[in-house]
């Protein structure tokens, strides 16, 4: 059985913490920022974690990181 390949796009977007959680960046911070208020843009700077229901999907993309 050959080795599984890591999805390179996912590897650039997700990091795994020491406790096993998967960190991610929040979306909607790239363009059309003038109509979004200051508070919303400030909160988008902070990262988030992948929800438990989506963790299985990310694990498939990153077979050796989790």
N, C-alpha and C positions, 0 to 999 in steps of 0.2 A: 504494500500500500504506500503510495507516495505521500510526501508531506503535504499538509494543507497550506494554501497560500493565505497570507493576511491581506485583507482588503485595505489597500494603501490609503484610500480616501477616508475610511473610518479610523485608521491608525493616527491620522493627523488631527482628527476631531475629538477623539476620546482618550482619556488617561485613566488608569486604574489606580485607586488609592491603596494604601497599605491594608486597610480593612476590607478591601475587595469591592468597594463601591466604584461606579464608573462616573467620572466627572465629564461634564459637557458644557459648552457655551450656550447662551440663550440666543434665540433667533430674533429677527426683526431689528437688527442694529446696523444694517448696511446702507440703506438709502431711504429717501422720503422721511427724513428726520425732522423736518421743519414743523410738521403737524403734530409730532409727538411731544408731550410736555417734558419738562426737565426731570421730573421725578421718575417718569417711565423710562427715559433713556439712562438715568443713573442706575435704576434697578436692573436694566439689561446688561450692564457691565459685569455684574456679579454672575458667577457661574451657577450651574445647577447640577443635579444628579439624575442619571437615567432612572426612570421609574421601574419598579420590580417587574411590571408586566411587559416591559420592552427589553429587559436585561437579556433574555434568551436570544432575541434577534441580534443584539450587539455581540454576544458571545460567539455567534456563528461567524461574524465578520472578523473577529479578533481571537482566533483559536488559541494563540500562545500567550496572550497577555492577561487572560483572566484565570 
